[in-house]
Amino acid sequence: MAAKAARTFSIGLDYGTNSVRALIVDTGDGREVATHVFDYPSGEAGILLDPRDPHVARQNPADYIDGFIVSVREAVKKAKRKAGFRPDRVIGIGVDTTGSTPMPVDRRGEPLAFRKEFKRDLAAQAWLWKDHSSHAEAAEITRKAADYPVKYLAKCGGTYSSEWYWSKILHCRRTAPRVFKAAYSWVELADFVPAYITGRTDPDTMPRGICAAGHKAMYSEEWGGLPSKEFLASLDPDLAPLRDRYTDKAVPSDRQAGELIAPVAKKVGLPAGVPVAVGAFDAHHGGVGAGAREGTLVKIIGTSTCDIMVAPGDRALPDVPGLCGIVPGSVIPGMYGLEAGQSAVGDIFNWFVQHLVPARYGRGSAAHEKLSREAARIAPGASGLLALDWNNGNRTILVDPLLTGLVLGQTLHTTAAEIYRALVEATAFGALTIINRFEEYGVRVGEVVNCGGISEKNAFVMQIYADVCNRPMKISASGQTCALGAALFGAVVGGAYEDTAAAQRRMTGVKQKVFRPDPRHAAVYAELYALYKELHDAFGTPGHTGSLYHVMKDLIAIRDRARKA
Amino acid sequence: MAAKAARTFSIGLDYGTNSVRALIVDTGDGREVATHVFDYPSGEAGILLDPRDPHVARQNPADYIDGFIVSVREAVKKAKRKAGFRPDRVIGIGVDTTGSTPMPVDRRGEPLAFRKEFKRDLAAQAWLWKDHSSHAEAAEITRKAADYPVKYLAKCGGTYSSEWYWSKILHCRRTAPRVFKAAYSWVELADFVPAYITGRTDPDTMPRGICAAGHKAMYSEEWGGLPSKEFLASLDPDLAPLRDRYTDKAVPSDRQAGELIAPVAKKVGLPAGVPVAVGAFDAHHGGVGAGAREGTLVKIIGTSTCDIMVAPGDRALPDVPGLCGIVPGSVIPGMYGLEAGQSAVGDIFNWFVQHLVPARYGRGSAAHEKLSREAARIAPGASGLLALDWNNGNRTILVDPLLTGLVLGQTLHTTAAEIYRALVEATAFGALTIINRFEEYGVRVGEVVNCGGISEKNAFVMQIYADVCNRPMKISASGQTCALGAALFGAVVGGAYEDTAAAQRRMTGVKQKVFRPDPRHAAVYAELYALYKELHDAFGTPGHTGSLYHVMKDLIAIRDRARKA
């Protein structure tokens, strides 16, 4: 570990849905030295949309490169004003990103989007994680994989998602053949950034992270890496060659992807040669930055939620249906990484504020604050409302993008604050469904550590999560656990620690403030959750039948009781 | 009929939910001479609310009296500026009101609300039609009536409503015993106004209209008037005496309630002694004013909807389950009056505009216009949304106030205009469900004539009704069919016509503009209606089971098709 006499620093890059953050930390204690955020300039808050298809969500790869340069350069500038920091004491860089966010590249690894002919072609851009346009392809992959002798979906919950690598490539093959043909390979954003800044962009040999490969591309050492050419050809013959244009062995983030090349180093004000860790998804680095260990569920709550757990790597784990993935080394090298998630959380609240909130609430974060204040005064059950959190589909446990939102229980007096609260509660019910699924399959959830913007900023939301889940909700000490996790891996590849666990012990922690469940609220929420689960199963499960006649009546009874209390 | 040489006039009073309108017409052709609207000053837009119970909706009876005086006085003033009008040529007055809106009165027929001790007591006010606080009592009456040898509910759809007379009285008995004890009798607003202005307020002998009695108080000549004392006592022993404090024979609106008394006449600028017709509900007079005849469904579309048909009185009608009522003479004397309705229509749109519309749409009617314009550009099915129109419960065909709203199909891109359209469509689906119910029981719907504010003002809504119902939608020539119907009965009791039909032939008609269904839209709506009906039955029908798994998926498929078209 770093002795006080020789303070060293590492940099974590966290590529989010709308912006990228660079975080410079002290490797000795994980404390923030400086940070800078770069908002992606393209599209609508960084997202390229298609007005004819709400499933489409793409990004301009140039935003990623500009984002690296500007955010690191500005963070370094700020850090230089702090005592003890010097650019030559930066010992490593780590990178995490949203995902699965693959982009088509040419033989040299250059994004097709950079070519003039494809500049305006949505199919040639990066396909953002929340792009659901390939839902038909996802269903086809699920179907074909189920019939295939090798159980390629055993590690990702039994259902392939429209958010993932092969669905998107197959959809491009079918709907944008010109782009598909021009693409030599497809590179995840998490691999693209380390490759670009270390100059190792050749698609055949660039390091590919086990996190993206294992969770999204059906990569597993059990079957020798990516799915076989035969299987890929069964989806489309043109997919088979892609298998050869990929690394033989995907690796975790405690491995070095390469060293910062001089032209990039110069632009950001760092020396060339700084070690860069293999990239991974934001949630997985966030899990590490929040102190993920056996029995700890880390929830990264932002526009969507990722739920991360780890389990010992030395004994077999059951395959848990509906989980996004179970991948060795995807979170902490040497342990199984388990990923679940909700396709939209903050995005649902933002949608509501953007489209359905009257003038008196103001806009943006002011509206969120005012709604949260009003909604906090409403007792559990008193609105009579119940909602499903499926505005962007359901990732865990249904793994189904072809689901939509639902709000039920409106009267002629229902207010915006009541609906806002119902939407928050819906996401909490979704969170509880994930916790229950872990435990049903023997993965005990001993504590919950939350991180991400919402957990930091919104005590109202976190109290509802505690009440709905009937568990204490802890908050990560760092406000930037994803970037911190990335920086932690920068510290590891830079040699400050011998392994990830050692780095976690020094660099991570939780806040003193813990949100504890109110037993009376928890009792009401137990009733509401039973109704939520009925709607969840009725609309989300094939063949499920049962009477829903009582749902509105029960909600009215709960409401009347809550208002009289 | 009135000859040109001797033009005469009649006045119709239409007591709505938020205001009362006085309309002076020429009895020769029904044309408007003058009108004046008085907004009820009490409460929130005339409604007294209870923040603890969204079911409560009361009104201050003083507003009704002030409303008569001011609206008639001002209308007469305006009419006097028109050539040919003279107050002494007013030959009759008719009155219609919302209902069932009963109020407790003392031995002399004076509302208890006028006493100092009860001035602020919500239970002593008029219980507005849309007050649903007595839903438990309604369910109890339904249950007990079902077990009773006399089938008291056969004429009102088999289910007693929380909106109706006895439910409200029984709820008052149980929750406000002091008010109940002080009440000698309970008087419908439709009877109260004619009684008050003719001085015939003695509850025992004041004329009671067959419309309110038959539709809401289980009155039928088949069983000798109101339900027996034994039955009423089975609800509560204290209800039985009320049977004696009621007229023996309820009468239709072509009968005279009395003559305008001098003190009232003086205040409004009319001669004393003008004949006043027996009162009825707004929808029933509206049906008459819109030209209701066999095969014509009249829809009065306002905050709620009333659906009125008539059927020949000389042959037996089947009892139609879920209809609000089948009462001889309630619409046109000598014919069966059939009433159905939706508990909220305009109220749902108003609720949405008041609570869930962002600043850029403006407020009130400007917001309705802008939303309608935007929503009109959305193709049927293109929003992917489906809603239930139950924010105020369901009157026909489920007769269940314990139902609530539902909106389904939201994504992260769903707009306010899309939801507005979905809510309009939901009310159209509700309208179609009523048409289907009439026809399932052999009451043929040959044409639909719409009246009321929304049909007048909102072409967007009427086109959706035409497309959803796949029928032409006609619009009544008069913009004030309820008040016109009341004035028409004023003309009848004033002697201008020998019967209602003769008056209708001269005084009513439809506009040239007819909204005709677009076959392509109708085809999409047939698909959406099938899904609506599944939700309707799943949430609204006891014991109904079936899979709803396909609903969100079908909506997405319809949406994707509609957006590509």
Interface residues (C-beta under 8 A of the other chain):
Chain A: R52 D53 P54 A344 D347 I348 W351 Q354 H355 L356 V357 P358 A359 G384 W390 N391 N392 L402 L403 T404 G405 L406 V407 L408 G409 Q410 T411 L412 H413 T414 T415 A416 I419 A538 F539 G540 T541 P542 G543 H544 T545 G546 S547 L548 Y549 V551 M552 K553 L555 I556 D560 R563 K564
Chain B: R52 D53 P54 A344 D347 I348 W351 Q354 H355 L356 V357 P358 A359 G384 W390 N391 N392 L402 L403 T404 G405 L406 V407 L408 G409 Q410 T411 L412 H413 T414 T415 A416 I419 A538 F539 G540 T541 P542 G543 H544 T545 G546 S547 L548 Y549 V551 M552 K553 L555 I556 D560 R563 K564
